[in-house]
């Protein structure tokens, strides 16, 4: 069963939250981050992607990058831009993106339960990305960005959330991308205990986004457990002491920062593919080969309308592709995913892309950029064709995770993204 706990979050001063909070470090390049943070000394990107304050071309994994992040983090704390809650609390974090609204519980979850599989993953991680987050956590003595978790919706928790969000929020701002971010604090002891009890009945939590953050937090926990099997009790239930940040861990590494959403509020966008070349085929030859896998409509739509339907952008026009029934006739939760079918029956045998993780001939485009981005990339001549996909469902994700399976790379794109800086967990 899931164990979650309240914690004393480090949070932005409400009137500065709009300037501080930023998109996650891993959804943008260093150049994009440098442009976003320009002229804003409070931008959280200055500690989540601190290379933007160093000369262009600096190795993003260099020691001076992490040192700069720590320096900027301590500056925000010393200036009072980030403040720690006086006592352990739960928090609610609501995001509104157009007509979509989702409300998650902000808490700390158990690293041990991640290791044991109570908190379930569906993606593989890359060692260098894990190493990066481990160094970031250890240098800053903090988890500065949350893991995006999901649980199967519970009506009693829905009722509690509805009641809480009817009250006055602590932080409320609309970011430049139009997404509104609002948070509330739950300090009442009886309510926090009830929330813990309700989650204690939930058999599993699912990582939606943030696999590298979660894996890194678990590594820090296991490392500290090995070096110090009897950590001192947590002492962070008070404002930060003067001189904080010199490595005085206080036993919080056993937990990681998370925002936990009911599954029926999640919004998954497609993760589309663009290909550098046609593998020495003509367009006509490609369509001939694809005809053996799909029923092809030559004048199609950019956006697939249902599962097992894809869009193909080739020679300046869209084609609609529907997998022939025999290819999707499986009950295996991974094998029936569109991303799996595309890889197994198209990308590997037709385009000779055996490993999309390492191939330089394929590029992945998050659905937030829209199909117009696919057209732009192909029309530029940089890419030869593009595939648009129907979004993977949250139900499929949970089914795969329950089976202990791993999805193909770039299977899901969650929106809206959680803003870094809204909550930090000090360790």
C-alpha positions as CSV (number, residue, x, y, z in Angstrom):
1,X,0.0,0.0,0.0
2,X,1.1,3.6,-0.7
3,X,2.8,5.6,2.0
4,X,2.8,9.3,1.7
5,X,3.7,12.0,4.2
6,X,3.2,15.7,4.7
7,X,6.4,17.8,4.7
8,X,7.6,21.4,5.3
9,X,7.9,22.6,1.7
10,X,10.2,25.3,0.5
11,X,7.9,27.6,-1.6
12,X,8.0,30.8,-3.5
13,X,6.8,34.0,-2.0
14,X,3.3,34.3,-3.5
15,X,3.9,37.7,-5.2
16,X,7.0,36.3,-6.8
17,X,5.8,32.9,-7.8
18,X,5.1,33.9,-11.4
19,X,8.7,35.1,-11.8
20,X,10.3,32.1,-10.0
21,X,8.4,29.0,-11.2
22,X,9.5,27.6,-14.6
23,X,8.9,24.6,-16.8
24,X,10.9,21.5,-16.0
25,X,14.6,21.5,-16.8
26,X,14.3,18.5,-19.2
27,X,11.7,19.9,-21.7
28,X,14.0,22.6,-23.1
29,X,17.5,23.1,-24.4
30,X,20.1,25.2,-22.6
31,X,19.7,27.8,-25.3
32,X,15.9,28.0,-24.9
33,X,16.4,28.2,-21.1
34,X,18.8,31.0,-21.4
35,X,16.3,32.9,-23.5
36,X,13.5,32.3,-21.1
37,X,15.4,33.4,-18.1
38,X,16.9,36.5,-19.7
39,X,16.3,39.6,-17.6
40,X,14.7,37.6,-14.8
41,X,17.2,37.0,-11.9
42,X,14.5,35.0,-10.0
43,X,14.0,32.4,-12.7
44,X,14.2,28.9,-11.3
45,X,16.0,27.9,-14.5
46,X,19.1,29.5,-12.9
47,X,19.3,26.6,-10.5
48,X,17.6,23.8,-12.5
49,X,19.7,24.6,-15.6
50,X,22.5,26.7,-14.1
51,X,24.7,26.3,-17.2
52,X,22.8,29.2,-18.6
53,X,24.8,31.5,-16.4
54,X,28.1,30.0,-17.6
55,X,29.8,30.5,-21.0
56,X,28.0,28.9,-23.9
57,X,29.4,25.5,-24.7
58,X,30.0,24.7,-21.0
59,X,29.6,20.9,-20.3
60,X,26.2,20.7,-18.6
61,X,27.6,18.0,-16.3
62,X,30.6,20.0,-15.2
63,X,31.1,20.5,-11.4
64,X,30.9,24.3,-11.8
65,X,27.4,23.9,-13.2
66,X,26.1,22.2,-10.0
67,X,28.0,24.7,-7.9
68,X,26.4,27.6,-9.7
69,X,23.0,26.0,-9.1
70,X,23.6,25.7,-5.4
71,X,24.8,29.3,-5.3
72,X,21.6,30.5,-7.0
73,X,19.4,28.3,-4.8
74,X,20.9,29.7,-1.6
75,X,20.6,33.3,-3.0
76,X,16.8,32.8,-3.5
77,X,16.5,31.5,0.1
78,X,18.7,34.2,1.7
79,X,16.7,36.9,-0.1
80,X,13.4,35.5,1.1
81,X,12.1,34.7,-2.4
82,X,11.8,31.0,-1.3
83,X,10.5,30.3,2.2
84,X,10.0,27.1,4.1
85,X,6.7,26.2,5.7
86,X,6.8,26.2,9.5
87,X,5.3,22.7,9.8
88,X,4.7,19.5,7.8
89,X,1.7,20.0,5.5
90,X,0.0,18.5,2.5
91,X,-0.6,20.8,-0.4
92,X,-3.0,20.9,-3.4
93,X,-1.7,21.9,-6.8
94,X,-4.3,22.8,-9.5
95,X,-3.4,23.4,-13.2
96,X,-5.8,24.7,-15.8
97,X,-4.8,24.4,-19.4
98,X,-7.6,25.6,-21.7
99,X,-10.6,23.4,-20.9
100,X,-8.5,20.9,-19.0
101,X,-8.2,21.0,-15.2
102,X,-6.3,18.7,-12.9
103,X,-5.7,18.9,-9.1
104,X,-2.9,16.9,-7.5
105,X,-1.8,16.3,-3.9
106,X,1.7,17.5,-3.1
107,X,3.4,15.2,-0.7
108,X,6.6,13.1,-0.2
109,X,6.5,9.5,-1.2
110,X,8.7,6.6,-0.1
111,X,11.9,5.8,-1.9
112,X,11.8,2.3,-0.4
113,X,8.4,1.7,-2.0
114,X,9.8,2.8,-5.4
115,X,12.6,0.2,-4.9
116,X,10.1,-2.5,-4.0
117,X,7.7,-1.7,-6.9
118,X,4.8,-0.3,-5.0
119,X,5.5,2.9,-6.9
120,X,5.5,1.6,-10.5
121,X,7.5,2.7,-13.5
122,X,6.8,2.2,-17.2
123,X,10.0,3.6,-18.7
124,X,13.7,2.8,-18.7
125,X,16.1,5.6,-17.6
126,X,19.4,6.7,-19.0
127,X,22.4,6.4,-16.6
128,X,23.8,9.8,-17.5
129,X,20.5,11.5,-16.8
130,X,20.2,9.7,-13.5
131,X,23.7,10.7,-12.6
132,X,22.9,14.3,-13.4
133,X,19.9,14.4,-11.0
134,X,21.8,12.6,-8.3
135,X,24.5,15.3,-8.4
136,X,21.9,18.0,-8.4
137,X,20.1,16.6,-5.4
138,X,23.3,16.0,-3.4
139,X,24.8,19.4,-4.3
140,X,21.7,21.4,-3.4
141,X,20.6,19.1,-0.5
142,X,17.1,19.3,-2.0
143,X,14.7,17.8,-4.5
144,X,13.8,20.9,-6.5
145,X,11.3,19.3,-8.9
146,X,8.5,16.9,-8.3
147,X,7.8,13.4,-9.7
148,X,4.4,13.3,-11.5
149,X,2.5,10.4,-10.0
150,X,-1.0,8.9,-10.6
151,X,-3.4,6.8,-8.6
152,X,-6.7,5.1,-9.5
153,X,-9.2,7.8,-8.5
154,X,-10.9,7.5,-5.0
155,X,-14.2,9.3,-4.5
156,X,-13.5,10.2,-0.9
157,X,-10.3,11.9,-1.9
158,X,-12.1,13.7,-4.7
159,X,-14.6,15.0,-2.2
160,X,-11.8,16.3,0.1
161,X,-10.0,18.0,-2.8
162,X,-13.2,19.7,-3.9
163,X,-13.8,21.1,-0.4
164,X,-10.3,22.4,-0.1
165,X,-10.1,24.1,-3.4
166,X,-13.2,26.1,-2.6
167,X,-11.1,28.0,-0.1
168,X,-8.6,30.9,-0.7
169,X,-5.4,29.7,-2.4
170,X,-1.9,30.5,-1.3
171,X,-0.5,31.0,-4.8
172,X,-2.3,31.7,-8.0
173,X,-0.8,32.9,-11.3
174,X,-1.1,32.3,-15.0
175,X,2.2,31.5,-16.8
176,X,3.2,33.0,-20.1
177,X,2.0,29.8,-21.9
178,X,-1.5,30.4,-20.6
179,X,-1.5,27.6,-18.0
180,X,-2.9,28.7,-14.6
181,X,-1.1,27.4,-11.5
182,X,-2.9,27.5,-8.1
183,X,-2.0,25.9,-4.7
184,X,-3.6,25.5,-1.3
185,X,-2.1,24.3,2.0
186,X,-3.6,21.6,4.2
187,X,-2.3,22.1,7.8
188,X,-5.2,20.6,9.8
189,X,-3.9,17.5,11.5
190,X,-7.1,15.5,11.3
191,X,-7.3,16.1,7.5
192,X,-3.7,15.2,6.9
193,X,-4.1,12.0,8.9
194,X,-7.2,11.2,6.9
195,X,-5.3,11.7,3.6
196,X,-2.5,9.4,4.8
197,X,-5.1,6.8,5.7
198,X,-6.9,7.0,2.4
199,X,-3.6,6.6,0.5
200,X,-2.7,3.7,2.8
201,X,-5.6,1.8,1.1
202,X,-4.3,2.5,-2.4
203,X,-2.3,-0.5,-3.6
204,X,0.0,1.3,-6.0
205,X,1.1,4.6,-7.4
206,X,2.3,5.1,-11.0
207,X,5.0,7.3,-12.3
208,X,3.6,9.4,-15.1
209,X,6.5,11.7,-15.6
210,X,9.8,12.1,-13.8
211,X,11.4,8.7,-14.0
212,X,14.9,10.1,-13.8
213,X,14.0,12.2,-10.8
214,X,12.5,9.3,-9.0
215,X,15.4,6.9,-9.8
216,X,17.9,9.5,-8.7
217,X,16.1,10.1,-5.4
218,X,16.1,6.4,-4.8
219,X,19.9,6.2,-5.5
220,X,20.6,9.0,-3.0
221,X,18.4,7.2,-0.4
222,X,20.2,3.9,-0.9
223,X,23.6,5.5,-0.8
224,X,22.8,7.3,2.5
225,X,21.2,4.2,3.9
226,X,24.4,2.3,3.2
227,X,26.7,4.9,4.7
228,X,24.4,5.8,7.6
229,X,21.9,3.1,8.5
230,X,20.7,5.1,11.5
231,X,20.0,8.7,10.2
232,X,19.1,11.4,12.7
233,X,15.4,12.3,12.9
234,X,14.1,15.0,10.6
235,X,14.8,18.5,11.9
236,X,13.4,20.5,9.0
237,X,10.0,21.3,10.6
238,X,11.1,24.9,11.2
239,X,12.4,27.8,9.0
240,X,15.8,27.3,7.5
241,X,18.7,28.0,9.8
242,X,21.4,30.6,8.9
243,X,24.1,28.9,6.9
244,X,21.9,26.1,5.6
245,X,23.3,24.2,2.6
246,X,26.6,22.9,3.8
247,X,25.7,19.2,3.6
248,X,23.8,18.8,6.9
249,X,21.4,16.1,5.7
250,X,18.6,15.5,8.2
251,X,17.2,12.2,7.2
252,X,14.7,13.2,4.5
253,X,16.5,11.3,1.7
254,X,14.2,8.3,2.3
255,X,11.4,10.3,0.7
256,X,10.9,12.1,-2.6
257,X,8.9,15.0,-3.7
258,X,5.7,14.2,-5.7
259,X,2.5,15.6,-7.0
260,X,-0.1,12.8,-7.1
261,X,-3.1,13.0,-9.5
262,X,-6.2,10.8,-9.8
263,X,-5.9,8.9,-13.1
264,X,-9.2,10.3,-14.5
265,X,-7.8,13.8,-14.5
266,X,-4.6,13.0,-16.5
267,X,-4.1,14.4,-20.0
268,X,-1.7,12.5,-22.3
269,X,-0.8,14.0,-25.6
270,X,0.8,12.0,-28.4
271,X,4.6,11.6,-28.9
272,X,5.1,11.9,-32.6
273,X,8.0,10.8,-34.8
274,X,9.9,12.4,-37.7
275,X,12.4,10.5,-39.8
276,X,15.5,11.8,-41.5
277,X,15.3,9.7,-44.6
278,X,13.2,7.1,-46.4
279,X,15.9,4.4,-46.1
280,X,16.8,4.7,-49.8
281,X,13.2,4.2,-50.9
282,X,11.1,6.5,-53.1
283,X,7.9,7.8,-51.7
284,X,6.0,5.4,-54.0
285,X,8.0,2.4,-52.7
286,X,7.5,3.5,-49.1
287,X,3.7,3.6,-49.6
288,X,3.8,0.2,-51.3
289,X,5.5,-1.3,-48.3
290,X,3.2,0.5,-45.8
291,X,0.2,-0.9,-47.7
292,X,1.1,-4.3,-46.3
293,X,0.8,-3.1,-42.8
294,X,-2.0,-0.5,-43.1
295,X,-5.1,0.4,-44.8
296,X,-4.1,3.7,-46.4
297,X,-6.2,6.7,-47.1
298,X,-4.2,8.9,-49.4
299,X,-5.9,12.1,-48.5
300,X,-6.0,11.9,-44.8
301,X,-6.0,13.9,-41.5
302,X,-3.0,15.1,-39.5
303,X,-4.6,14.0,-36.3
304,X,-5.5,10.3,-35.8
305,X,-9.0,9.8,-34.6
306,X,-8.7,6.6,-32.7
307,X,-6.3,3.9,-31.4
308,X,-4.5,1.9,-34.1
309,X,-4.7,4.9,-36.5
310,X,-1.7,7.0,-37.5
311,X,-1.1,10.0,-39.7
312,X,1.8,10.0,-42.3
313,X,3.1,13.3,-43.6
314,X,4.9,12.7,-46.9
315,X,5.5,14.9,-50.0
316,X,3.5,17.8,-48.5
317,X,0.3,15.9,-47.7
318,X,-1.2,13.8,-44.9
319,X,-2.2,10.2,-45.3
320,X,-4.3,8.3,-42.8
321,X,-3.0,4.8,-41.9
322,X,-5.0,2.2,-40.0
323,X,-3.2,-1.0,-38.9
324,X,-4.6,-4.1,-40.6
325,X,-6.4,-6.1,-37.9
326,X,-3.9,-9.0,-37.8
327,X,-1.1,-6.7,-36.6
328,X,-3.1,-5.4,-33.6
329,X,-4.6,-8.8,-32.7
330,X,-2.9,-9.3,-29.4
331,X,-3.8,-9.1,-25.7
332,X,-0.3,-8.3,-24.6
333,X,-0.5,-4.8,-23.0
334,X,2.8,-3.7,-24.6
335,X,2.5,-5.4,-27.9
336,X,-0.9,-3.7,-28.7
337,X,0.4,-0.1,-28.1
338,X,0.6,1.9,-31.3
339,X,4.2,3.0,-30.5
340,X,5.1,-0.7,-30.2
341,X,3.3,-1.7,-33.4
342,X,4.9,1.2,-35.3
343,X,8.4,0.2,-34.1
344,X,7.9,-3.5,-34.7
345,X,6.2,-3.4,-38.1
346,X,7.4,-0.1,-39.7
347,X,10.4,1.6,-38.2
348,X,12.5,-1.6,-37.8
349,X,11.7,-3.7,-40.9
350,X,10.9,-0.8,-43.3
351,X,13.2,2.0,-42.1
352,X,15.9,-0.2,-40.6
353,X,15.7,1.7,-37.3
354,X,16.3,-1.1,-34.8
355,X,16.9,1.0,-31.7
356,X,15.1,4.3,-31.6
357,X,16.9,5.2,-28.4
358,X,20.2,5.5,-30.2
359,X,19.4,6.1,-33.9
360,X,20.3,9.5,-35.3
361,X,17.7,9.0,-38.1
362,X,14.6,9.5,-35.9
363,X,13.5,12.4,-33.8
364,X,10.6,12.6,-31.3
365,X,8.2,15.6,-31.1
366,X,6.0,16.1,-28.1
367,X,2.3,16.6,-28.9
368,X,2.2,20.0,-27.3
369,X,4.0,21.3,-30.4
370,X,1.2,20.1,-32.6
371,X,1.2,18.5,-36.1
372,X,2.1,21.9,-37.6
373,X,5.6,21.3,-36.2
374,X,5.8,18.0,-38.0
375,X,4.9,19.7,-41.3
376,X,7.5,22.4,-40.6
377,X,10.3,19.9,-40.0
378,X,9.5,17.9,-43.1
379,X,8.8,20.9,-45.4
380,X,12.2,22.3,-44.3
381,X,13.9,19.3,-46.0
382,X,15.7,18.4,-42.7
383,X,13.3,15.4,-42.4
384,X,11.7,13.1,-45.0
385,X,8.4,12.2,-43.4
386,X,6.5,12.2,-40.1
387,X,4.2,10.0,-38.2
388,X,1.5,11.4,-35.9
389,X,0.1,9.1,-33.3
390,X,-3.1,8.7,-31.2
391,X,-2.3,9.3,-27.5
392,X,-1.5,6.4,-25.3
393,X,-4.2,6.2,-22.6
394,X,-3.5,6.3,-18.9
395,X,-5.3,3.0,-18.6
396,X,-2.8,1.4,-21.0
397,X,0.1,2.9,-18.9
398,X,-1.2,1.5,-15.7
399,X,-1.9,-1.9,-17.2
400,X,1.7,-2.1,-18.6
401,X,3.1,-1.0,-15.2
402,X,1.0,-3.5,-13.3
403,X,2.4,-6.2,-15.6
404,X,5.9,-5.1,-14.8
405,X,6.4,-4.0,-18.4
406,X,8.4,-1.2,-20.0
407,X,6.9,0.9,-22.7
408,X,8.9,1.8,-25.8
409,X,10.8,5.1,-25.6
410,X,8.8,8.3,-26.0
411,X,5.4,6.7,-25.5
412,X,3.7,9.5,-23.5
413,X,3.7,13.3,-23.3
414,X,1.8,14.6,-20.3
415,X,0.4,18.1,-20.2
416,X,0.3,20.5,-18.5
417,X,3.8,20.2,-17.1
418,X,4.4,20.7,-13.4
419,X,6.3,23.9,-12.7
420,X,9.6,23.6,-11.0
421,X,9.9,25.9,-8.0
422,X,6.3,25.6,-6.8
423,X,7.6,23.2,-4.1
424,X,11.0,22.0,-3.0
425,X,11.8,19.2,-0.6
426,X,14.9,19.8,1.6
427,X,16.9,16.8,2.6
